[in-house]
Amino acid sequence: MEAIRMARRNRSLIKGRGDYILEVFCMVVIGFFALCCLVPFAYVFSVSFMSYEEYLSAPLRIVAQKPTMNAYREIWGYNLIHTGFRVTGFVTVFGTVLSVFLLVISSYPLSKPQLKGRNVAMSMILFTMFFNGGMIPNFLLIRYLGIFNTIWALILPGCISAFYLILMKNFIQTSIPVSLEEAAKVDGANEIRILISVIVPLLKPAIATMIIFCAVNYWNNYFSAMLYISDRRLWPLILVLRELVVENTDAVATVASMLTAEARSHPFTLRMAAIIIVITPILVVYPFMQKYFIKGINLGAVKE
């Protein structure tokens, strides 16, 4: 009991009333900004289940009084939504696998100080982080490579990031002991065997983080499709959403005309339903991957 009293007394000496006030203040501020981020999602979600008449009667209402799935049924009947899901799914999965593979096989040799030309290679990689050829040279390059208006134009241009490569290289240098590689060499393993059997198992936290970063980038990428894709059947899901929500086209009107006049939804609620359909996969996956995002904050940091 005496030890418990001493521990409580020491804790009270370390943490005073001012510290508690500061913690409460920080929690209130963070909670306020979190609420500001959450309210738009809740509003869009609620409006997507409203009829347009109910929305006009109370535009700021958060909870639908008479929920209806008409907007979702109509927007799901739009063919570009189906092709967009297929294209985005393939680009995200294949592009993420390719990106992580290139990051691992590139960062491992660059982490070796004895590699000849290492400084020159790192200088060239750093140069690409600040300068590039520009939009028109990139467009011409895609055309000359013969991948214009193909699904590869959505994968190859961004398959490896200089920033992620540097993070992965630093993680290998700071987190993997050189003694493990030396022991493997003593046992007769070559560099490829060391990479597969020793380095990759130890890179699981970094690989998991890079999978999340790359997958989110591929899922949200629409600018490459705007530049390199003219066939609407190859549009990713985000570009389909952009047409439905941002551009002034007849796409939403076409969707709305699929049902009878009595069951037809207004284009405004169709747009809200399209937004929810597009962002739902990321919202479902993110809570399970949040811990890897937190680990990614310190990825490649110098450890004492």
Stockholm file with secondary structure:
# STOCKHOLM 1.0

chainA/1-304         MEAIRMARRNRSLIKGRGDYILEVFCMVVIGFFALCCLVPFAYVFSVSFMSYEEYLSAPLRIVAQKPTMNAYREIWGYNLIHTGFRVTGFVTVFGTVLSVFLLVISSYPLSKPQLKGRNVAMSMILFTMFFNGGMIPNFLLIRYLGIFNTIWALILPGCISAFYLILMKNFIQTSIPVSLEEAAKVDGANEIRILISVIVPLLKPAIATMIIFCAVNYWNNYFSAMLYISDRRLWPLILVLRELVVENTDAVATVASMLTAEARSHPFTLRMAAIIIVITPILVVYPFMQKYFIKGINLGAVKE
#=GR chainA/1-304 SS CHHHHHHHHHHHHHSCHHHHHHHHHHHHHHHHHHHHHHHHHHHHHHHTTSCHHHHHHCTTCSSCSSCCCHHHHHHHTCHHHHHHHHHHHHHHHHHHHHHHHHHHHHHHHHTCTTCTTHHHHHHHHHHHHHCCCCHHHHHHHHHHHTCTTSGGGGTGGGSCCHHHHHHHHHHHHHHSCHHHHHHHHHTTCCHHHHIIIIIHHHTHHHHHHHHHHHHHHHHHCCHHHHHHCCCGGGCCHHHHHHHHHTSCCSHHHHHHTTSCTTTCCCHHHHHHHHHHHHHHHHHHHHHHHHHHHHHHHTTTCCCC
#=GC SS_cons         CHHHHHHHHHHHHHSCHHHHHHHHHHHHHHHHHHHHHHHHHHHHHHHTTSCHHHHHHCTTCSSCSSCCCHHHHHHHTCHHHHHHHHHHHHHHHHHHHHHHHHHHHHHHHHTCTTCTTHHHHHHHHHHHHHCCCCHHHHHHHHHHHTCTTSGGGGTGGGSCCHHHHHHHHHHHHHHSCHHHHHHHHHTTCCHHHHIIIIIHHHTHHHHHHHHHHHHHHHHHCCHHHHHHCCCGGGCCHHHHHHHHHTSCCSHHHHHHTTSCTTTCCCHHHHHHHHHHHHHHHHHHHHHHHHHHHHHHHTTTCCCC
//
